[in-house]
Amino acid sequence: MDALTAPGGTGGYQMLYRFAAGTATQIADGRTAVTATLPQGAVTGEQSWLTVKENAERDTALFVPFLLAFGVLGLVMSALIVGNVVAATVGTATRRIGILKAVGFTPGQVVRAYVGQALVPATVGAALGVVTGHLLAVPVLAKTEEVYGSTPLAVAPWVDAAVISGALGLVTATAWASAWRAGRLRTVDALAVGRAARPGRGRRAVRLAGRLPLPRPVSLGLARPFARPARALAMGTAIVFGAAAVTFTVGLGASLGEVTKARAHDIADVTVAAPLPEPGPDGPKPAAEPPADSAAIAAVIDAQPGTGKYYSSATARATLSGTPGTTAVVAFIGDASWGGYTMISGHWFTRPGEAVVPTPFLTATGTRIGDTVTLNGLGESATVRVRIVGEVLDTRNDGMEVLTDAATLTAASPDLTDTTQHIAVKSGTDAATYTAALNTALEPLGVTARIGGPDRSSSTVLTLNTLSAILTLMLVAVAALGVLNGVVLDTRERVRDLGIHKALGMTPRQTITMVIASVLVTGLVGGALGVPLGLLLHGWIVPAMGHSAGLNLPDSVIAVYSTPELTALALGGLAIAILGALLPSGWAARTRTATALRTE
């Protein structure tokens, strides 16, 4: 060890222990046992594998509430649409059920026949869905094996069993309820009702709509949901969840944008950073010249026309009693309160001796605002004490940071030579022109200025935004399919009425208007109910995502919706309804009058 230690340096080595059990208490007991006989001061620090595991899972944990929310939305909407399709399919066969009863079928036989009929395509669909799910999961699991070097991964058999049994159970329950209701009808009633709505249902709505100063096709369409309230309710529920998904996604994207801005911690127009050391075969190469004097850099910035305000930052490393590893201490020279640091609680430091820290620091050290912590190993002084006055949103260094004024560390005299300057230019000054002129002046000092801050992007945020957009499009498509199914059934059920309307002079354009108008009320109500649901989902999921990553989020990250935006989102339900009604309206417009009249 002496031969390997540089002159004037402190030697040391790391010991790795594997214990029989892996709980936090057992690891602490094992650590005590293996260090009990060592002399005082021999152990400079220790770290449990549980801490490493928690750090490795932090980014993954961020996705869990997000994926759960979309998963639940998708399952609910799928269940609604499957139930709606099966119930509507059986419901449109009421006249055929009457014929079956007329030739001797009992209600129980009718139920069994239609449950079996529904289970045939459901079984095929469930099998294809499971196979498709496996084909999609295999490359993801293979990539996971490659990244983590784990044993072969596969979808657990109980997942397949749960998916198939859940889908078939849903179809069976829905088909049984619909067929049992139709099977209990008197034979004469089943034959008389056929595929039409119950006589008299929705007449009051038709009369009220007819009094509105609207074209007749529009008033006929607006009254249609009241003739089939159960079907309108099913379509409306699908629209509610579709609008909720869109609202949640828009809010999530805005919240992640706020988090990205907060993580960047730098709204400076121009940044002057110390040059990074060049990599070498045995680590970074030593600098050929001493680092540029921060005072000289500050003098150049002061003399540069267009400079508005600026501050400097440098990072040192310290240790905390009772906390493994080191903690980054970010020292600021000048007023950095405008630099883009987002406060969660408390306030930015205003004098030497005060500090702000991220949420993970408070959690790891068991401290809170108002407490005092001692920083060790900063330099000549043994300790530096700082009082925590604020909690800041910061994810760098796993949240183990202390942000304070450089004057706080004067007694310790740490190495703060590698400073970064953060500059805000005066109003009306072009940042690119300013940066070019500043680089010319800084060239003798060996540093370079660049536009913008050091960290304005995040692969995690990009991934979450992409995932949320894809999943939202899928949910919107599912909601539109639910509307499509309802409108198709309703249109085919009313095909004879459409023939009568066409015979009386209704044009294809008016037919399209009537069919689309039949979903307007449902779309508006669904959008109006879906937006509050999306707001509730956003208000629950976004803080949960922050807590999963060990972070508290400020109000600026949660309150991201504006009134015009909410109004537009409420109209999103109407857009989903119209999207689902376009194809059936075109089919209704193309149907020939004679064909429609012969349908019954």
N, C-alpha and C positions, 0 to 999 in steps of 0.2 A: 504493500500500500504506500509505503514511503517513496519507493521508486516511481510510482505512478502519479504521485501527487505533485502538482506544480509548486515551485518555490514560493513560500509565503502563503500557500493555500492550506485549506483544512481538509484532511482526508476523511474518508468515510465509506461505508458500504451498506448495501441493502440486503436484508434477510427476508425470505418469503416463507410463510408457514401455512400448512394446510391442516385444518382441524377436522375432527370426525363429524361435527355438526356445524350448522351454518347460521344460527340465529344471532342477532346482535348481542344478546346477553352472553351466549356461549363464546362468541369471538372475543368479547371484552374479557371474559374470565381466562381464556387461553392467552391473550396478550399479557395479562397480569402475571400468569404463570411463567411465561418464557422470559419476562423482563425482571422478575423479582430479584434475581441474584446479580444483576448488572450494577455497576457503580453509578453514582449520581451523575446525571448529565450525559450518560452514554447514549441514550436514545434521544435523537433530535426530532423525531416525528414518526407517526404511524398512520396507516389508513386501512380501513376494512374493505374487503371486496364488495360488500353491500353498498358502500358509498360509490364505488366505481360502477357497479351495476345500475344504481339509481341515476347516475350521470348519463350512462349510455342509453337508458330508457327515457330520458327526459324528452327528447324530440319525438320519439314514438308515442309517448303518452299524450302528446299534444293532439294527435290524430284521433285518439279513442273516443272522446265525447262527440267530435265532429262526425265520425263514421257511424256511431250509434244513432245519432239524430237522423241522418239520411237513411240508415238501415230501417229504423222504425217507420219513417215516412213511407219508404218503399213497400214495406210489408203491409202497412195499413191500406195503402192505395191498391196494392195487388189484391188483397182480400176483398176490398170493396168492389173492384171491377170483376173479379171472378164471381163473387156472389151476385152482382148485378146481371152479368151475362147469363148465368145459370137460371136465376129467377125469371129473367125476362124471356129466355128461351122456353122455359116450361110454361110461363104465363101465356105466351102467344099460342100455345097448343091447347088452349082451353076447349075449343070446338072439337078438336081431335079426341081429347079426353072424354068429351060427351059421347062421341061415336063409340069409343071403346066401352064405355059404361052401357051404352045401348045394346051392344052385342054380348054383354054378360060379364065384363070385367068388374071385379070388386074394387073398392077404394084401395085396399092393401095391394092388390095386383097392379093398379095404376101407379101407386107410389114406387113399387119395386121396379116397374118397367122404366119409369123416367129417371130414377136414380141410376139404374144400370146404363141407360142411354147416356147420361151425363158423365158417368165414370169412364166410359170408353175413351173419349178424347182427352179427359183429364189425366188418365194414366199415361197416355202417349205424351202429353205435354209435360207432365212431371218427370218422366224418364228423360225426355230431351233436355229439360232444364237442368237436371242433375249432370248429365253428360257435358252439356255446355259449361256448367260451373266448374267441372273438373278440368276441362280444356283451358279455361281462363286461369284457374288457380295453379296449374302445373308450372308455367313459366315463372310466376311470381314466387312460388315456393322454391323453385330451383335457384332463382337469384338470391333468395334469402339464405339457402344453404351455402352458396358461394361466398356471400359477404361475411357470414358468421362462422363458416367452417363447421356447421352443425351436422348432425346425423340426417339421413334422408327424411324429408317432411312430406306429409300427404294429408288429404282431407279425412278427418276421422269418420269411421262408418256411421256413428250415431248421428252425424250431421245429415248424411244422405237419408237415413231412416226418418229423421225428424222432418226433413223437407218433404219427402214423399207422403208420409202419413199426414202432415199438416195440410198439404194441398188437397189430397183426396178426402180428408175429413171435412174441410171447408166445402168442397163441392157436394159431398154427401149430405151435409146438414142443410145447405141452401136448396138443393134439389128436393130433398125430402119435405121441407117446409112448403115449398111452392107447389109440389105435386099433391101433397096432402090437402092443401087448401082447395085446389082444383078438384081433387078426387071426392071431396065432401059435398061438392055442388050437386044439386039435383040434375039428373040427366037432361031434362028439358031446359033448365037454366043454362047448363054448359053449352048445349046446342044453340040456344037462342043468343047468348052473349057473344059466342065466337071470339073474334079477336078485337072486338070493340070495347071501348071503355064503358064503365057502368052507366046506364041511362041516367041522365040528369046531372051527372057530375061535371062541374065546371061551367054550368049554364050562367050562373050569376056573374062569374068572371068574364064570360063572353059579353054579357049585356053591359057590364061596366066598361070593358075595353072598347065596346062599340060606340060609347058616348064620347070617347076621347077624340080630339081633333087630329086624328091620324089616318093614313091610308088604310083601307080595309084589310089588305094582306098583313099589315103590321099589327092591327088590333086582333086579328084572328090568331096570329102567332103568339102575341103576348098572353093571351088567355089559355094557351095550350097546356102549360105546366099544371094548371089547376084541374085539368081533366085526368091527369096521371100523376098525382102528388108523390106517390112512392118512387116512381121512376125519376121525377124531377129531384127528389131528395137524394137519390143515389148519384145522379149527375152532379148535383150541387156539392155533395161531399167530396167527390173527386176533384172538383174545381177548388174547393177550400184548401185541400192539401197541396194542390199544384201552386196556388197563389201563396200559400205559406212557405213552400220551398223556394219560390222566387224571392219573396221578401227576406227570408233567412239568408239566402245566398248574396243578395245585394248588401245586406248589413254586414255579413261576414267579410266580404271583399273590402268594404269601407273600414271595418275594424282592423283587418290585417294591414291595410294601408297605413292606419294610424300607428299600429305596432311597429311597422317598418320604419316610419319616420322617427318614432321614439327610440328604436334600436340604433338608428344611425347616430344619434346624439350629436349631430352637427348640421346646423342650418347655415353654416358659413358659406360665403360665395367662393372663397379661395382658401386653399390649405397649403401650408409649407411644412413638409415633413422631413425629418432627418433621413439620409440615405440608408437603405437596408444593407447589411453586410453581405458580401458576395459568398455564395456557397463554395466550399472546398471539399476535398476527399475526406478530411477528418473533422468536418464541421465548418462553421463560418470562418472565412479568412479574416485575419486581423486587419483593421483599417490602415491604409497606407499613410493617411494623414489624420491628425486629431480632429474630432468633430467640431463643426463650426460653432462659434460662440453665439449663444442665444441672444445675448445683448446686442451683438453686431447685426444679427438678423432683424431684431426688433427695431434697431436704428434705421435700417434700410426700409422696413415697412412704414415706419413713421414718416420718412422723407418722401415716400411714393405718393404722387398726386392721386386722389381718388380713394385713399384709405379712409374708411369710416370709423370702425372700431375693431379691436382684435384682442385675443387672449392667447396664452400659451398653456400647453399641458405636457406633462412628462409622467412616466410611470416608474415606480420603484416596487420592490418586493419586501413584504414583511411577514412575520409569523404572529399567530394569536395563540395564547395559552388555551389548551384544551381543544384546539382545532387542528386537524392534520393538514399537511401541505403548507403552501404559502398563499398569501393574500396580496392582490395587486392594490397598490396605493397610488391613485391618480392625483397629482398635485397640479393646481392651476395657479397661473400668474396672471393677474388681471381679473376683470369681471366676466365670469363665464355663465352668468345667469341667463343670458340671451342665447346660449349655444345650442338649445334644442333638447335639453334634458327634461324629461317629463316626470313631474312629481306625482306620486301616488298619495302621500300624506306628509304632513309637516311642511318645511320650507327649505329652500336652498341656503347653504351656509353663507353667513354674512361677515364672519370675523375668524381670525386664526383660533384654532382649538375646536372648531365645529366641523362636522362632516355629515355627508349624506351617504346612504348605503342602499343596495338593492334588497329585494325581498329575500332571496336565498341566503344572504349574509345574516339577516335577522333570524331566519329559521335555523341556520347551522350553529349560530352562536347563542341562541336563546335570548337575544336582546330585543329591545324595542326602543322607540323614539324617547329620548331623554336619558338613556343609559350611557355610560362611559366605557370605552374599550381601550385596551393597551396594545400598542403596536410594538413588536420586538424586532430586533435585527435590522433596523433601517440604516444604521451607520455608526458614528462615533458614540452617540448617546445610547444608553441601554434600552430606554423605553420612550415612547411618545404616547400620551393620553389624548384621546379625542372624544368629544361628546356628540352623540348621534342626534341630529335635529331634523332629519327628513328621510323619507323612503322614496327611492327613485326607481323608475323602470329601466333596468339594465340587464342584459343577458351575457355580456362579455365576461370571460374568465369564469363561466358557470355561476355568475352572480356574486362571486367572492371578491368584492371590490370595496374600497373606501375612497370616497371623493372628498377632497379637502383643499384648503388654501395652501400654497407652497410655504407660506410663513409658518404654518403649523409644524413643519418638519425642519425648521432652521436649526434647532438644537441638535438634531440627529445628523445633519449634513449628509443626506443620501446623495447618490449619483443621479443628478437630474439633467445631464448634459444633452441627452437625446430628446429634444423638445419638438413639439409640433405647434405651429402657429395657425390660428383659425381667424380668418379675416372676413369682415363684412364691408363691402365697398359702399361708397356714398350713393345716394339715390341719383339715377341717371347715368351712372358709370357702367360701361360695358365690361363684364367680367373677363371676357376673352382678351380684350385689348389691355386691360389692367394686368392680367396674368402674364402676357407677353412682355410688357414693360418691366414688371417685377422680376421676371426671370433674367432679364438682361442685367439688372442691378445685383441680383443674387449670385450670378455666375462665379465671381471671384471667391465666394464663400462655399461653393461646392454643394449647394442645395437647390431644389427645384420647387416651384409653385405649380399647383394644378387647380383646375376649376372644381368646385364642389367639395363635399366631405369625403371621408375615407370609407364609409360603409353605408351605402344606400340601397342595397339589394339583399335578398334572402331567398335561397333555394327552397327553404321550407314554406315561406309565404307563397312563392310561385307555385309550388306543388299543391298547396291547399286551395289556392284560387283556381287552378286547373281542374282539380278533382271536384270542387264544388260546382263549377260551371258544367262539367260533364254530367254529374249526378242530377243537377237541376234540370238540364235538358231532358234527361231520361224521365224524371218525374213529370215534367210538363207534357212529354209525349204520352206517358201513361194516363195522365188526366185527360188529355185530348182524346185518347182512345176510349176512355170511359164515356165521354160526351158523344163520340162517334157511335158507339154501340147503342146508347140510349136513343139518339136521333134516328139511327137506322131502323131500330125496332118500331119507334113511334111512326116513322114515315111509312114503313111497310104496313103497319096496322091501319093507317089512314089512307091507304092507296085508293080506296073507292071514293072517299071524300075528296081526294085530290082530283080524281076523274070528274066528279061533279063540278068542282071549281073550274076545271079546265073547260068543261062543256059550257059553263056559263060565261066564259070569256077571259079567265085568268091566264095571263101570259107567262112564259117561262121565267122571265125576270121577276114577276110578282110572286111566282111559286118559290123561287130562291129566297126572296125577301121574307115570305111567310115562314119558311122553315128556319131561317136564321133568327127571325124575331122570336121564335119559340124558345130560344135558349138565352135571350137577352136578360130576362129577369133572373134566371138561374145563375148566369155568369156574374151579374152585378152583385147579387146577394152573396154568392160564393167568394168573390173577390173581397167584399167588405168584411166577411168573417175570416177569410184567410190571412189578411194583413195583420190583425191583432194576434192571431196564432203564430205567425212568423215572428212578430215582435217578441212574444213570450219565449219562443224557441231561441231566438238570438240572445235575449237577456239571460237565458239559462246556460246555453252552450258556450258562449264566448268566455264568461268568467270560469266555467268548468275547464275549458281548454287552458286558460292561464294557470289555474290551480294545479292541473296535471303537470305543467312545466315548472311548478314551484314558484309562480309569479302571481302577484296581485295586479289587477289592471285598473288604471285610472278611469274616471268617468268619461274622459274624452275618447276612449276606445270603445265604450259601450254606447253612448248617446251619439249615434252617427246618422240618424234619419232626420230628414227635413220634411216639412208639411207638403210641399209640392211633390217630393219624391214618394211620400206615402199615398198621395192621391193617384199618382201614376201607377203605383203598385196595385192599388185597389182596382184599377181598370184592367190590370193584368188578368184577373179572373174572366172578364168579358172577352179579352183576346183569346184565352184558352177555349172558351165556349164557342166562339165564332170559328176558331180553327177546327174544332171537332165537328162542326155542323156543315162545313163547306162541301165535303164529298156527298153526304146524303141529300143536300139541297140540289146539287147538280144532277143526282140520279132522279130526284122527284121532278125536276124541270124537264128532263129528257123523256120521261114516261109518256107514252101516247095515251090520248084520252080514252080510246076504245079499249086498250089493254087494261087501263086502270079500272074502267067500269065493269069489265068481265071478270075481275079478280075474285069477287065473291061468288 
